[in-house]
Amino acid sequence: MDYQFYRDVTGRPIAECELGHFGDWLSHEIGDDMQAIQGLLINIALLESKQKRQIVVNGKDYDLVLDQDEAELQFKTMLWQEDDELPEGTELDENLQIGCGLEDIKQLIEAWQDFLNPA
């Protein structure tokens, strides 16, 4: 997965990813919260060692579903059931669910951590 990190004019860290929603998730849901970053890496290690089968990380706008092979990012609107009524004028965007390999998300999170805390 291709990505780049930078800081905006206010100094806030921003991630842009080939898989766009991952950049938004990283920038806005995780940000510079080192405890959240470390928690993600610990959860990935648990999956890699097969101590866990699946982990769901609930966020404000996105949920990250991790299993032993892949990571799937779901925008909260994806949680609407087909028979639930959406507010008038609202449509579901089918592109708000995206995935990548577990190793890809691990590398992205480690790179983000390194960006935030350069040696």
CNS distance restraints for C-alpha pairs under 8 A (distance, minus, plus):
assign (resid   1 and name CA) (resid  17 and name CA) 7.20 0.50 0.50
assign (resid   1 and name CA) (resid  18 and name CA) 6.09 0.50 0.50
assign (resid   1 and name CA) (resid  19 and name CA) 7.35 0.50 0.50
assign (resid   1 and name CA) (resid 104 and name CA) 6.47 0.50 0.50
assign (resid   1 and name CA) (resid 108 and name CA) 7.91 0.50 0.50
assign (resid   2 and name CA) (resid  17 and name CA) 5.86 0.50 0.50
assign (resid   2 and name CA) (resid  18 and name CA) 5.16 0.50 0.50
assign (resid   3 and name CA) (resid  15 and name CA) 7.05 0.50 0.50
assign (resid   3 and name CA) (resid  16 and name CA) 5.48 0.50 0.50
assign (resid   3 and name CA) (resid  17 and name CA) 4.15 0.50 0.50
assign (resid   3 and name CA) (resid  18 and name CA) 5.97 0.50 0.50
assign (resid   3 and name CA) (resid  23 and name CA) 7.86 0.50 0.50
assign (resid   3 and name CA) (resid 108 and name CA) 7.86 0.50 0.50
assign (resid   4 and name CA) (resid  15 and name CA) 5.95 0.50 0.50
assign (resid   4 and name CA) (resid  16 and name CA) 5.39 0.50 0.50
assign (resid   4 and name CA) (resid  17 and name CA) 6.57 0.50 0.50
assign (resid   5 and name CA) (resid  13 and name CA) 7.09 0.50 0.50
assign (resid   5 and name CA) (resid  14 and name CA) 5.68 0.50 0.50
assign (resid   5 and name CA) (resid  15 and name CA) 4.60 0.50 0.50
assign (resid   5 and name CA) (resid  16 and name CA) 6.36 0.50 0.50
assign (resid   5 and name CA) (resid 112 and name CA) 7.51 0.50 0.50
assign (resid   5 and name CA) (resid 115 and name CA) 7.27 0.50 0.50
assign (resid   6 and name CA) (resid  13 and name CA) 5.87 0.50 0.50
assign (resid   6 and name CA) (resid  14 and name CA) 5.40 0.50 0.50
assign (resid   6 and name CA) (resid  15 and name CA) 6.71 0.50 0.50
assign (resid   7 and name CA) (resid  11 and name CA) 5.03 0.50 0.50
assign (resid   7 and name CA) (resid  12 and name CA) 5.24 0.50 0.50
assign (resid   7 and name CA) (resid  13 and name CA) 4.43 0.50 0.50
assign (resid   7 and name CA) (resid  14 and name CA) 5.63 0.50 0.50
assign (resid   8 and name CA) (resid  12 and name CA) 5.49 0.50 0.50
assign (resid   8 and name CA) (resid  13 and name CA) 6.57 0.50 0.50
assign (resid   8 and name CA) (resid  14 and name CA) 6.77 0.50 0.50
assign (resid  13 and name CA) (resid  27 and name CA) 6.48 0.50 0.50
assign (resid  13 and name CA) (resid  31 and name CA) 6.66 0.50 0.50
assign (resid  13 and name CA) (resid  32 and name CA) 7.15 0.50 0.50
assign (resid  13 and name CA) (resid 116 and name CA) 7.68 0.50 0.50
assign (resid  14 and name CA) (resid  23 and name CA) 7.53 0.50 0.50
assign (resid  14 and name CA) (resid  26 and name CA) 7.83 0.50 0.50
assign (resid  14 and name CA) (resid  27 and name CA) 5.03 0.50 0.50
assign (resid  14 and name CA) (resid  31 and name CA) 7.84 0.50 0.50
assign (resid  15 and name CA) (resid  23 and name CA) 4.67 0.50 0.50
assign (resid  15 and name CA) (resid  24 and name CA) 6.88 0.50 0.50
assign (resid  15 and name CA) (resid  26 and name CA) 6.40 0.50 0.50
assign (resid  15 and name CA) (resid  27 and name CA) 5.48 0.50 0.50
assign (resid  16 and name CA) (resid  20 and name CA) 6.57 0.50 0.50
assign (resid  16 and name CA) (resid  22 and name CA) 7.82 0.50 0.50
assign (resid  16 and name CA) (resid  23 and name CA) 4.57 0.50 0.50
assign (resid  16 and name CA) (resid  24 and name CA) 7.26 0.50 0.50
assign (resid  17 and name CA) (resid  21 and name CA) 7.55 0.50 0.50
assign (resid  17 and name CA) (resid  22 and name CA) 6.24 0.50 0.50
assign (resid  17 and name CA) (resid  23 and name CA) 4.88 0.50 0.50
assign (resid  19 and name CA) (resid  23 and name CA) 7.22 0.50 0.50
assign (resid  19 and name CA) (resid  98 and name CA) 7.51 0.50 0.50
assign (resid  20 and name CA) (resid  24 and name CA) 6.67 0.50 0.50
assign (resid  21 and name CA) (resid  25 and name CA) 6.00 0.50 0.50
assign (resid  21 and name CA) (resid  73 and name CA) 7.67 0.50 0.50
assign (resid  21 and name CA) (resid  96 and name CA) 7.58 0.50 0.50
assign (resid  21 and name CA) (resid  98 and name CA) 7.51 0.50 0.50
assign (resid  22 and name CA) (resid  26 and name CA) 6.00 0.50 0.50
assign (resid  22 and name CA) (resid  73 and name CA) 7.27 0.50 0.50
assign (resid  23 and name CA) (resid  27 and name CA) 5.99 0.50 0.50
assign (resid  24 and name CA) (resid  28 and name CA) 5.89 0.50 0.50
assign (resid  24 and name CA) (resid  29 and name CA) 7.67 0.50 0.50
assign (resid  25 and name CA) (resid  29 and name CA) 5.05 0.50 0.50
assign (resid  25 and name CA) (resid  30 and name CA) 6.71 0.50 0.50
assign (resid  25 and name CA) (resid  61 and name CA) 7.97 0.50 0.50
assign (resid  25 and name CA) (resid  62 and name CA) 6.80 0.50 0.50
assign (resid  26 and name CA) (resid  30 and name CA) 4.99 0.50 0.50
assign (resid  26 and name CA) (resid  31 and name CA) 5.92 0.50 0.50
assign (resid  27 and name CA) (resid  31 and name CA) 4.76 0.50 0.50
assign (resid  29 and name CA) (resid  59 and name CA) 6.42 0.50 0.50
assign (resid  29 and name CA) (resid  60 and name CA) 6.89 0.50 0.50
assign (resid  29 and name CA) (resid  61 and name CA) 7.42 0.50 0.50
assign (resid  29 and name CA) (resid  62 and name CA) 7.62 0.50 0.50
assign (resid  30 and name CA) (resid  36 and name CA) 6.48 0.50 0.50
assign (resid  30 and name CA) (resid  37 and name CA) 7.01 0.50 0.50
assign (resid  32 and name CA) (resid 116 and name CA) 6.76 0.50 0.50
assign (resid  33 and name CA) (resid  37 and name CA) 6.40 0.50 0.50
assign (resid  34 and name CA) (resid  38 and name CA) 6.04 0.50 0.50
assign (resid  34 and name CA) (resid 113 and name CA) 7.52 0.50 0.50
assign (resid  35 and name CA) (resid  39 and name CA) 6.08 0.50 0.50
assign (resid  36 and name CA) (resid  40 and name CA) 6.20 0.50 0.50
assign (resid  37 and name CA) (resid  41 and name CA) 6.39 0.50 0.50
assign (resid  37 and name CA) (resid 109 and name CA) 6.93 0.50 0.50
assign (resid  37 and name CA) (resid 113 and name CA) 7.01 0.50 0.50
assign (resid  38 and name CA) (resid  42 and name CA) 6.17 0.50 0.50
assign (resid  39 and name CA) (resid  43 and name CA) 6.15 0.50 0.50
assign (resid  40 and name CA) (resid  44 and name CA) 6.17 0.50 0.50
assign (resid  40 and name CA) (resid 109 and name CA) 7.95 0.50 0.50
assign (resid  41 and name CA) (resid  45 and name CA) 6.20 0.50 0.50
assign (resid  41 and name CA) (resid 106 and name CA) 6.90 0.50 0.50
assign (resid  41 and name CA) (resid 109 and name CA) 7.51 0.50 0.50
assign (resid  41 and name CA) (resid 110 and name CA) 7.87 0.50 0.50
assign (resid  42 and name CA) (resid  46 and name CA) 6.31 0.50 0.50
assign (resid  43 and name CA) (resid  47 and name CA) 6.37 0.50 0.50
assign (resid  43 and name CA) (resid  55 and name CA) 7.23 0.50 0.50
assign (resid  44 and name CA) (resid  48 and name CA) 6.12 0.50 0.50
assign (resid  44 and name CA) (resid  66 and name CA) 7.69 0.50 0.50
assign (resid  44 and name CA) (resid 102 and name CA) 7.55 0.50 0.50
assign (resid  44 and name CA) (resid 106 and name CA) 7.03 0.50 0.50
assign (resid  45 and name CA) (resid  49 and name CA) 6.11 0.50 0.50
assign (resid  46 and name CA) (resid  50 and name CA) 6.15 0.50 0.50
assign (resid  46 and name CA) (resid  51 and name CA) 5.15 0.50 0.50
assign (resid  46 and name CA) (resid  52 and name CA) 5.64 0.50 0.50
assign (resid  47 and name CA) (resid  51 and name CA) 5.95 0.50 0.50
assign (resid  47 and name CA) (resid  52 and name CA) 5.00 0.50 0.50
assign (resid  47 and name CA) (resid  53 and name CA) 6.13 0.50 0.50
assign (resid  47 and name CA) (resid  54 and name CA) 7.13 0.50 0.50
assign (resid  47 and name CA) (resid  67 and name CA) 6.47 0.50 0.50
assign (resid  47 and name CA) (resid  68 and name CA) 5.05 0.50 0.50
assign (resid  48 and name CA) (resid  68 and name CA) 6.02 0.50 0.50
assign (resid  50 and name CA) (resid  68 and name CA) 7.00 0.50 0.50
assign (resid  52 and name CA) (resid  67 and name CA) 7.99 0.50 0.50
assign (resid  52 and name CA) (resid  68 and name CA) 7.85 0.50 0.50
assign (resid  53 and name CA) (resid  67 and name CA) 5.65 0.50 0.50
assign (resid  53 and name CA) (resid  68 and name CA) 6.05 0.50 0.50
assign (resid  54 and name CA) (resid  65 and name CA) 7.18 0.50 0.50
assign (resid  54 and name CA) (resid  66 and name CA) 5.54 0.50 0.50
assign (resid  54 and name CA) (resid  67 and name CA) 4.29 0.50 0.50
assign (resid  54 and name CA) (resid  68 and name CA) 6.89 0.50 0.50
assign (resid  55 and name CA) (resid  65 and name CA) 5.94 0.50 0.50
assign (resid  55 and name CA) (resid  66 and name CA) 5.12 0.50 0.50
assign (resid  55 and name CA) (resid  67 and name CA) 6.39 0.50 0.50
assign (resid  56 and name CA) (resid  63 and name CA) 6.82 0.50 0.50
assign (resid  56 and name CA) (resid  64 and name CA) 5.69 0.50 0.50
assign (resid  56 and name CA) (resid  65 and name CA) 4.50 0.50 0.50
assign (resid  56 and name CA) (resid  66 and name CA) 6.19 0.50 0.50
assign (resid  57 and name CA) (resid  63 and name CA) 5.67 0.50 0.50
assign (resid  57 and name CA) (resid  64 and name CA) 5.01 0.50 0.50
assign (resid  57 and name CA) (resid  65 and name CA) 6.39 0.50 0.50
assign (resid  58 and name CA) (resid  62 and name CA) 6.78 0.50 0.50
assign (resid  58 and name CA) (resid  63 and name CA) 4.58 0.50 0.50
assign (resid  58 and name CA) (resid  64 and name CA) 6.51 0.50 0.50
assign (resid  59 and name CA) (resid  63 and name CA) 5.38 0.50 0.50
assign (resid  59 and name CA) (resid  64 and name CA) 7.74 0.50 0.50
assign (resid  60 and name CA) (resid  76 and name CA) 7.95 0.50 0.50
assign (resid  61 and name CA) (resid  75 and name CA) 6.00 0.50 0.50
assign (resid  61 and name CA) (resid  76 and name CA) 5.52 0.50 0.50
assign (resid  62 and name CA) (resid  73 and name CA) 6.56 0.50 0.50
assign (resid  62 and name CA) (resid  74 and name CA) 5.45 0.50 0.50
assign (resid  62 and name CA) (resid  75 and name CA) 4.50 0.50 0.50
assign (resid  62 and name CA) (resid  76 and name CA) 5.39 0.50 0.50
assign (resid  63 and name CA) (resid  73 and name CA) 5.88 0.50 0.50
assign (resid  63 and name CA) (resid  74 and name CA) 5.20 0.50 0.50
assign (resid  63 and name CA) (resid  75 and name CA) 6.51 0.50 0.50
assign (resid  63 and name CA) (resid  76 and name CA) 6.79 0.50 0.50
assign (resid  64 and name CA) (resid  71 and name CA) 6.82 0.50 0.50
assign (resid  64 and name CA) (resid  72 and name CA) 5.77 0.50 0.50
assign (resid  64 and name CA) (resid  73 and name CA) 4.64 0.50 0.50
assign (resid  64 and name CA) (resid  74 and name CA) 6.36 0.50 0.50
assign (resid  65 and name CA) (resid  71 and name CA) 5.69 0.50 0.50
assign (resid  65 and name CA) (resid  72 and name CA) 5.08 0.50 0.50
assign (resid  65 and name CA) (resid  73 and name CA) 6.34 0.50 0.50
assign (resid  65 and name CA) (resid  74 and name CA) 7.77 0.50 0.50
assign (resid  66 and name CA) (resid  70 and name CA) 5.99 0.50 0.50
assign (resid  66 and name CA) (resid  71 and name CA) 4.50 0.50 0.50
assign (resid  66 and name CA) (resid  72 and name CA) 6.43 0.50 0.50
assign (resid  66 and name CA) (resid 102 and name CA) 7.25 0.50 0.50
assign (resid  67 and name CA) (resid  71 and name CA) 6.50 0.50 0.50
assign (resid  67 and name CA) (resid 102 and name CA) 7.48 0.50 0.50
assign (resid  68 and name CA) (resid 102 and name CA) 6.94 0.50 0.50
assign (resid  69 and name CA) (resid 101 and name CA) 6.01 0.50 0.50
assign (resid  69 and name CA) (resid 102 and name CA) 5.34 0.50 0.50
assign (resid  69 and name CA) (resid 103 and name CA) 7.99 0.50 0.50
assign (resid  70 and name CA) (resid  99 and name CA) 6.97 0.50 0.50
assign (resid  70 and name CA) (resid 100 and name CA) 5.71 0.50 0.50
assign (resid  70 and name CA) (resid 101 and name CA) 4.11 0.50 0.50
assign (resid  70 and name CA) (resid 102 and name CA) 4.22 0.50 0.50
assign (resid  70 and name CA) (resid 103 and name CA) 7.73 0.50 0.50
assign (resid  71 and name CA) (resid  99 and name CA) 5.44 0.50 0.50
assign (resid  71 and name CA) (resid 100 and name CA) 5.41 0.50 0.50
assign (resid  71 and name CA) (resid 101 and name CA) 5.85 0.50 0.50
assign (resid  71 and name CA) (resid 102 and name CA) 5.42 0.50 0.50
assign (resid  71 and name CA) (resid 105 and name CA) 6.79 0.50 0.50
assign (resid  72 and name CA) (resid  97 and name CA) 6.96 0.50 0.50
assign (resid  72 and name CA) (resid  98 and name CA) 5.64 0.50 0.50
assign (resid  72 and name CA) (resid  99 and name CA) 4.11 0.50 0.50
assign (resid  72 and name CA) (resid 100 and name CA) 6.58 0.50 0.50
assign (resid  73 and name CA) (resid  96 and name CA) 7.93 0.50 0.50
assign (resid  73 and name CA) (resid  97 and name CA) 5.64 0.50 0.50
assign (resid  73 and name CA) (resid  98 and name CA) 5.34 0.50 0.50
assign (resid  73 and name CA) (resid  99 and name CA) 6.00 0.50 0.50
assign (resid  74 and name CA) (resid  78 and name CA) 6.31 0.50 0.50
assign (resid  74 and name CA) (resid  96 and name CA) 6.16 0.50 0.50
assign (resid  74 and name CA) (resid  97 and name CA) 4.56 0.50 0.50
assign (resid  74 and name CA) (resid  98 and name CA) 6.75 0.50 0.50
assign (resid  75 and name CA) (resid  79 and name CA) 7.86 0.50 0.50
assign (resid  75 and name CA) (resid  96 and name CA) 5.35 0.50 0.50
assign (resid  75 and name CA) (resid  97 and name CA) 6.28 0.50 0.50
assign (resid  76 and name CA) (resid  80 and name CA) 7.95 0.50 0.50
assign (resid  77 and name CA) (resid  92 and name CA) 6.82 0.50 0.50
assign (resid  78 and name CA) (resid  92 and name CA) 7.41 0.50 0.50
assign (resid  78 and name CA) (resid  96 and name CA) 7.09 0.50 0.50
assign (resid  78 and name CA) (resid  97 and name CA) 7.32 0.50 0.50
assign (resid  80 and name CA) (resid  84 and name CA) 6.36 0.50 0.50
assign (resid  86 and name CA) (resid  90 and name CA) 6.09 0.50 0.50
assign (resid  86 and name CA) (resid  91 and name CA) 7.45 0.50 0.50
assign (resid 100 and name CA) (resid 104 and name CA) 6.38 0.50 0.50
assign (resid 100 and name CA) (resid 105 and name CA) 6.88 0.50 0.50
assign (resid 101 and name CA) (resid 105 and name CA) 6.53 0.50 0.50
assign (resid 102 and name CA) (resid 106 and name CA) 6.17 0.50 0.50
assign (resid 103 and name CA) (resid 107 and name CA) 6.18 0.50 0.50
assign (resid 104 and name CA) (resid 108 and name CA) 6.21 0.50 0.50
assign (resid 105 and name CA) (resid 109 and name CA) 6.12 0.50 0.50
assign (resid 106 and name CA) (resid 110 and name CA) 6.12 0.50 0.50
assign (resid 107 and name CA) (resid 111 and name CA) 6.02 0.50 0.50
assign (resid 108 and name CA) (resid 112 and name CA) 6.15 0.50 0.50
assign (resid 109 and name CA) (resid 113 and name CA) 6.13 0.50 0.50
assign (resid 110 and name CA) (resid 114 and name CA) 6.20 0.50 0.50
assign (resid 111 and name CA) (resid 115 and name CA) 6.09 0.50 0.50
assign (resid 112 and name CA) (resid 116 and name CA) 6.24 0.50 0.50
assign (resid 113 and name CA) (resid 117 and name CA) 6.15 0.50 0.50
assign (resid 114 and name CA) (resid 118 and name CA) 5.32 0.50 0.50
assign (resid 114 and name CA) (resid 119 and name CA) 7.59 0.50 0.50
